[in-house]
Amino acid sequence: MVAIPPELNRCAYSTEMAHHVEAKLRAREVSFWDLLVVVRRNRRKLGELVISQDSIDWSPGNSKSTYKLSWEAFDKIMRAPKD
């Protein structure tokens, strides 16, 4: 079982459209690419999502901390029954 940080364990549905999502491709090495997604709400940065070949990473706000999940762990979390 993978422990989910409380900041990532939110599955609430919202009808608000106040989020601004921006995606940029950036090269790490010549043969590898990551997708960087910056998420903002009311011009405040909620965080950055980095999608790569081996993992998905979330850095909240302007934090130096990063929550990293393998694709297998991410798949388990997304398939887990919701309360």
C-alpha positions in Angstrom: 0.0 0.0 0.0 1.3 3.5 -0.9 0.9 6.2 1.7 -0.7 9.3 0.1 0.4 12.7 1.6 -2.7 14.6 2.9 -2.1 17.4 0.3 -2.5 14.9 -2.5 -5.4 12.9 -1.0 -8.2 15.1 -2.2 -10.8 13.7 -4.6 -13.5 16.4 -4.3 -15.4 17.4 -7.4 -15.8 21.1 -8.1 -17.8 23.0 -10.8 -15.6 26.1 -10.4 -13.5 27.0 -13.4 -11.1 29.3 -11.6 -7.9 27.2 -12.2 -5.4 28.2 -14.8 -3.3 25.3 -16.1 -0.3 25.9 -18.3 1.9 23.1 -19.8 5.4 23.3 -21.1 7.7 20.7 -22.5 11.3 20.8 -21.3 14.3 18.7 -22.2 16.3 17.0 -19.5 18.6 15.1 -21.8 18.6 14.8 -25.5 16.7 11.5 -25.5 14.3 12.2 -22.6 11.5 14.8 -22.3 9.4 15.8 -19.3 6.0 17.6 -19.4 5.8 20.5 -16.9 2.3 21.6 -15.9 2.0 24.7 -13.8 -1.4 25.0 -11.9 -2.6 28.4 -10.7 -5.8 29.5 -8.9 -6.6 33.3 -8.8 -3.0 34.0 -10.0 -1.6 32.1 -7.0 0.6 29.1 -7.9 -0.9 25.9 -6.5 2.0 23.8 -7.7 3.9 22.1 -10.5 3.2 18.7 -11.9 6.1 17.0 -13.7 5.2 14.0 -15.9 8.2 11.9 -17.0 8.8 8.4 -18.3 9.3 6.9 -14.9 7.3 9.0 -12.5 4.8 11.7 -11.8 5.9 14.5 -9.4 4.0 17.2 -7.5 5.7 20.3 -6.0 3.1 22.3 -4.1 3.2 26.1 -4.3 6.7 27.5 -4.3 7.9 24.7 -2.1 11.2 23.0 -2.5 9.5 19.7 -1.5 8.4 17.2 -4.2 6.0 14.3 -3.9 7.1 11.6 -6.3 5.1 8.5 -7.4 6.1 5.8 -9.8 3.5 5.2 -12.5 2.6 1.9 -10.8 1.9 3.6 -7.5 -0.1 6.3 -9.3 -2.2 3.7 -11.0 -2.9 2.0 -7.7 -4.0 5.2 -6.1 -6.3 6.1 -9.0 -7.9 2.7 -9.0 -8.4 2.5 -5.2 -12.0 2.6 -4.1 -13.1 6.1 -3.0 -15.0 6.6 0.2 
